[in-house]
């Protein structure tokens, strides 16, 4: 009988990691080491359940999972779409809900309606490209930005932006609005393709427990 190996989780830093750990605790999975805010550790371990956890920047999570450095990852669906890595997306965790949208000044709606050649600024060039080229069949010039995307139309760099919208308050404060919705977003669980074959029982059991817990949470709301 082979010794059970560790299953490794890669979690997006910040609120996503906190919400994931809260959800895992509901099914009896804890990691005391992660609660020590003074710890300088990079890898956190639950010896009893043979689990390891590490925190990483969102865009890196699918890379860690594709290459097998992590068996399981939790990250926003925007990142999964943008990175387009070879992983299995297995579960919608339901939190971190928001939307990916095309936004801009009110008058830019006409440019979208008539499929004119426009400039689009975004942190998500692949998502923007897929939406405009493959779904709208509109030729656009896509400009990759990393900072405050809302600046694009304001300073004349772009006609519109493609970005995540939660409440829309930042848009409104800067004279912008949602012009088109691309897709809804939320936190998702992804799994390495080889891990799913090698650790099928453990991973499927985990998915089932989480799915049942999420169902209970939704019923109690």
C-alpha positions as CSV (number, residue, x, y, z in Angstrom):
1,X,0.0,0.0,0.0
2,X,1.5,3.3,-1.1
3,X,1.9,6.2,1.3
4,X,-0.7,8.9,0.7
5,X,0.9,11.9,-0.8
6,X,0.2,15.5,-0.1
7,X,-2.4,17.4,-2.1
8,X,-1.3,20.9,-2.7
9,X,-3.6,24.0,-3.0
10,X,-2.6,27.3,-4.6
11,X,-4.9,30.1,-3.4
12,X,-5.2,33.6,-4.7
13,X,-3.8,36.1,-2.1
14,X,-6.1,38.3,0.0
15,X,-9.9,37.9,0.3
16,X,-10.1,35.0,-2.0
17,X,-7.8,32.9,0.2
18,X,-9.7,33.9,3.3
19,X,-13.1,33.0,1.8
20,X,-11.7,29.7,0.5
21,X,-10.3,28.7,3.9
22,X,-13.7,29.6,5.5
23,X,-15.4,27.3,3.1
24,X,-12.9,24.5,3.7
25,X,-13.4,24.8,7.4
26,X,-17.1,24.1,6.9
27,X,-16.1,20.6,5.7
28,X,-13.5,20.1,8.4
29,X,-10.4,21.2,6.6
30,X,-8.3,23.6,8.6
31,X,-4.7,24.9,8.5
32,X,-3.7,26.5,11.8
33,X,-0.3,27.7,10.4
34,X,-2.2,30.0,7.9
35,X,-3.8,31.9,10.8
36,X,-0.4,33.1,12.2
37,X,-0.2,36.5,10.6
38,X,3.4,36.9,11.8
39,X,4.6,33.8,10.0
40,X,7.1,34.1,7.1
41,X,6.4,30.7,5.8
42,X,5.5,30.2,2.1
43,X,4.1,26.7,2.4
44,X,1.5,25.8,5.1
45,X,0.8,22.2,6.0
46,X,-2.1,20.2,7.5
47,X,-0.2,17.0,8.4
48,X,-3.3,15.1,9.5
49,X,-5.1,15.5,6.1
50,X,-1.9,15.4,4.1
51,X,-2.6,18.8,2.6
52,X,-0.3,21.7,1.7
53,X,-1.3,25.3,0.9
54,X,0.5,28.3,-0.6
55,X,-0.6,31.8,-1.6
56,X,0.2,33.3,-5.0
57,X,-0.9,36.2,-7.2
58,X,-4.1,35.4,-9.1
59,X,-2.6,35.3,-12.6
60,X,0.0,32.7,-11.5
61,X,-2.5,30.2,-10.0
62,X,-3.4,28.5,-13.3
63,X,0.3,28.2,-14.2
64,X,1.1,26.5,-10.9
65,X,-1.9,24.1,-11.5
66,X,-1.1,23.4,-15.2
67,X,2.5,22.4,-14.4
68,X,1.6,20.3,-11.4
69,X,3.2,22.5,-8.7
70,X,-0.3,22.6,-7.2
71,X,-2.9,19.9,-7.6
72,X,-5.8,22.3,-6.9
73,X,-6.2,26.1,-7.4
74,X,-8.8,28.6,-6.4
75,X,-8.9,31.7,-8.6
76,X,-11.4,34.1,-10.3
77,X,-12.9,32.9,-13.6
78,X,-11.6,36.1,-15.2
79,X,-8.0,34.8,-14.6
80,X,-8.9,31.3,-15.9
81,X,-10.3,32.8,-19.1
82,X,-7.4,35.2,-19.5
83,X,-4.6,32.7,-18.8
84,X,-6.2,29.9,-20.9
85,X,-4.2,27.1,-19.2
86,X,-4.7,23.4,-19.6
87,X,-6.6,22.7,-16.3
88,X,-9.9,21.3,-15.3
89,X,-12.4,23.8,-14.0
90,X,-14.5,21.7,-11.6
91,X,-16.5,23.9,-9.3
92,X,-18.1,27.4,-9.0
93,X,-17.5,28.4,-5.4
94,X,-20.0,31.2,-5.6
95,X,-18.1,34.0,-3.9
96,X,-16.3,37.0,-5.5
97,X,-19.2,37.5,-7.9
98,X,-18.9,40.4,-10.4
99,X,-19.0,41.0,-14.2
100,X,-16.6,41.4,-17.0
101,X,-17.9,44.4,-19.0
102,X,-17.2,46.8,-21.8
103,X,-17.3,50.2,-20.3
104,X,-16.9,53.8,-21.5
105,X,-18.5,57.2,-21.9
106,X,-22.2,57.1,-23.0
107,X,-21.4,58.2,-26.5
108,X,-19.1,55.2,-27.1
109,X,-22.2,53.0,-27.3
110,X,-22.7,54.2,-30.9
111,X,-19.2,53.0,-31.8
112,X,-20.0,49.6,-30.4
113,X,-23.4,49.5,-32.1
114,X,-22.0,50.2,-35.6
115,X,-18.9,48.0,-35.2
116,X,-16.5,50.8,-35.8
117,X,-12.7,50.5,-35.5
118,X,-12.0,51.5,-31.9
119,X,-9.3,51.3,-29.3
120,X,-9.9,49.1,-26.3
121,X,-7.8,49.3,-23.1
122,X,-7.8,46.3,-20.7
123,X,-5.8,44.3,-18.2
124,X,-7.4,41.3,-20.0
125,X,-6.3,41.5,-23.6
126,X,-7.2,37.9,-24.4
127,X,-10.7,38.2,-23.0
128,X,-11.1,41.5,-24.9
129,X,-9.8,40.0,-28.1
130,X,-12.0,36.9,-27.9
131,X,-15.1,39.0,-27.2
132,X,-14.6,41.6,-30.0
133,X,-13.1,39.3,-32.7
134,X,-15.0,36.1,-32.1
135,X,-18.3,37.1,-30.6
136,X,-19.0,40.6,-32.0
137,X,-16.8,40.2,-35.1
138,X,-15.6,43.8,-34.6
139,X,-12.0,44.8,-35.4
140,X,-10.4,46.7,-32.6
141,X,-7.0,47.9,-31.4
142,X,-6.4,46.3,-28.0
143,X,-4.1,48.2,-25.6
144,X,-2.8,46.3,-22.5
145,X,-2.8,48.3,-19.3
146,X,-1.9,47.3,-15.7
147,X,-3.1,50.2,-13.6
148,X,-6.3,52.2,-13.4
149,X,-8.0,51.1,-16.6
150,X,-10.7,53.8,-16.2
151,X,-8.0,56.4,-17.2
152,X,-8.0,55.0,-20.8
153,X,-11.1,56.8,-22.1
154,X,-10.7,59.8,-19.8
155,X,-7.2,60.7,-21.1
156,X,-8.1,59.7,-24.7
157,X,-5.9,56.6,-24.9
158,X,-8.9,54.4,-25.7
159,X,-12.5,54.6,-26.7
160,X,-13.7,51.9,-24.2
161,X,-12.3,49.6,-21.6
162,X,-12.8,45.9,-20.8
163,X,-12.7,45.4,-17.1
164,X,-14.3,43.8,-14.0
165,X,-17.3,45.6,-12.6
166,X,-18.5,45.0,-9.0
167,X,-20.7,48.0,-8.0
168,X,-19.9,50.4,-10.8
169,X,-19.3,53.3,-8.4
170,X,-15.8,54.0,-9.8
171,X,-17.2,54.1,-13.3
172,X,-19.9,56.5,-12.3
173,X,-17.6,58.8,-10.4
174,X,-15.5,59.1,-13.6
175,X,-18.3,59.7,-16.1
176,X,-18.2,56.1,-17.4
177,X,-20.8,53.4,-17.6
178,X,-21.3,49.7,-18.5
179,X,-22.0,49.5,-22.2
180,X,-22.0,45.8,-22.7
181,X,-21.7,42.8,-20.4
182,X,-19.3,40.1,-21.5
183,X,-19.9,37.4,-18.8
184,X,-20.5,36.9,-15.1
185,X,-17.5,36.1,-12.9
186,X,-16.9,34.3,-9.6
187,X,-14.2,32.2,-7.8
188,X,-13.7,28.8,-9.3
189,X,-11.8,25.6,-8.3
190,X,-9.4,24.3,-10.9
191,X,-7.5,20.9,-10.9
192,X,-4.3,19.7,-12.6
193,X,-5.2,17.2,-15.3
194,X,-2.7,14.5,-14.1
195,X,-3.7,15.0,-10.5
196,X,-7.4,14.3,-11.4
197,X,-6.3,11.0,-12.9
198,X,-3.9,10.0,-10.1
199,X,-5.9,11.3,-7.1
200,X,-9.4,10.8,-8.4
201,X,-11.0,9.5,-5.2
202,X,-9.6,12.2,-2.9
203,X,-10.3,15.1,-5.3
204,X,-13.8,14.0,-6.2
205,X,-14.6,13.5,-2.6
206,X,-13.4,17.0,-1.8
207,X,-15.5,18.5,-4.7
208,X,-18.6,16.6,-3.5
209,X,-18.2,17.9,0.1
210,X,-17.7,21.4,-1.1
211,X,-20.7,21.2,-3.5
212,X,-22.9,19.9,-0.7
213,X,-21.7,22.7,1.7
214,X,-22.4,25.4,-0.9
215,X,-25.9,23.9,-1.5
216,X,-26.6,24.1,2.3
217,X,-25.3,27.7,2.4
218,X,-27.6,28.7,-0.5
219,X,-30.6,27.0,1.2
220,X,-30.0,28.9,4.4
221,X,-29.8,32.3,2.8
